Amino acid sequence: MTGSSALMAIGHILMCYTLFFSFHANKALGYGATVVESNKSHAPPSCTGTTTGLRVVHKYGPCSPSGLKKTSAVVNQILAQDKLRVRAMNSRLHNRRTIGLEGEGTTGTYLQNDLPGAGNFLVTVGFGTPLKDFNLALDTGSYVTWVQCEPCTESPCPQQQNASLYNPSFSSTSSNAPCSPECNYTQPYLDKSESGGTFVLDTVSIGQDYQIPEFIFLCAVPDKQIGDFGEANGILGLGLASSDDDFATYSLATQTANLFGRVFCHCLPSSSNSGYVYFGEKAREQCPFSGTYTRLLRKPFSGSYYFVNLIAITLGQKKVEVPSGILSSSPGTIIDSGTVITHLPSSVYLELSQEFDRLMSEFPPANPSDDGVLKACYNLVDHDNPAIPEMVLHFENLDVYLDQTAVTWKGNGMSQVCFGFAAKEDEGDLTIIGNHQQQKLNILFNIPDQRLEIGPGKC
């Protein structure tokens, strides 16, 4: 697929869904989850890192299920896809229609998720009986789990042809989801194309220890024009769903509330290693409390996002305050595993990038990234172990020291090492802490207590 066609494909990716149903509130949603014994590991022999919990791998690292390598062309594609995701998030926030949210002549309620973007971090989740594994992108920015699907439209059903697609007809534990009048959905896009599918109910295996029966997820049929969605077979949605959300009961957190207590933690690895996701008590054990935390904020427009109060950022010896309240038109700061690059208010980015330029002035400059997102870049070829300035994110009541790999972004090996942050396109957009800055950190989401704990990870 060429770069241009890849970008066109992203515009089609199935993440905003139109639904025509009402939920039967008295139907159990996976609360009868069971603990199972399993020692199965999905990691290839060359992969290093934890062998417990739900393994997180970088799509372009040695643990990748596809064995992909990150090249300069791939790096440019990652940034381009990430840019589209960020625009979609802000468009939805501002009720802009840069992607189709409703079809001509349709009525009903709309389930809105974000474009998956680069989908850099993958987890392996099992669906159905017998269990079949699929690689899903880890996303704390959306709350509905979905998998690419090949539903049967004939009777009797033929042998399944595509091994990368889930087919409910070949699972003995699948059934229709409890929605009325029908579980079908369609997603029209501005170029008049469509994607569609249905909600189904089936057993889902989360990690190596848990099987969750009667879990509801989206069975998404790919648009025939675009084929599959690359290495990810779908999305594991770990985002929030508030009690007044029409589809709150479909979130993973809600469906597993009795089992996991709406608590989970993750450590996102660098591309050379693997990370993990833990749920419930195991999350508390494996991501132990560091002593300080910051509040998770709830806002009327917060959607699926985890909002936090980012107060300031320190680069080297320079501390830059982040505008808040009446001083800023921004809706606030979110922390998101589905976005790659951290996006900051332009005034904050300008001061930090100027300080980065000053600290890196001994090195020859390099061209900005092709899409213009990353601007402060340097050529570090032939410079062994160059000193990268330290960086601290100051949240309310919590200081987070970033790993050195999170401060810069390598666009083309050491010949293009950029300051790994970007300025927001509009001051009214979200400030986003992306996954590149979350590398090697234990981040524990405690939804009932509305707090976020962050400390050094083991990935």
Protein Blocks (a to p, Z undefined) as FASTA:
>chain_A
ZZklmmmmmmmpcfbdcddddddfkbcehklcccdddfbdfbdfklgcdfehjddddfkb
mklmnlpacdfklmmmmmmmmmmmmmmmmmmmnopafbcfbdehiacdddddddekjola
ccdddedjddddddddddfkbcbdcddddddfbdcddddfblkbccfklpckbccddddf
bfcdcdddfkopacddddddddddehjkbccehiacddddddfklopnhjbnbdcdfbdc
dfklmklmmpmklmmmmmnoopacdddddfkbccdddehjllmmmmccehiacdddddfk
lmmaccdddfbdcehjaccdddehjlbcbfbjcddfkbmbdcddfklmmmmmmmmmmmmm
mpccddddfklmambdcdfehiahiacdddddddehiacdddfklmpccfbljllccdfb
dcdfbfkbccdddfklmgoiacdddfknopaddddddZZ
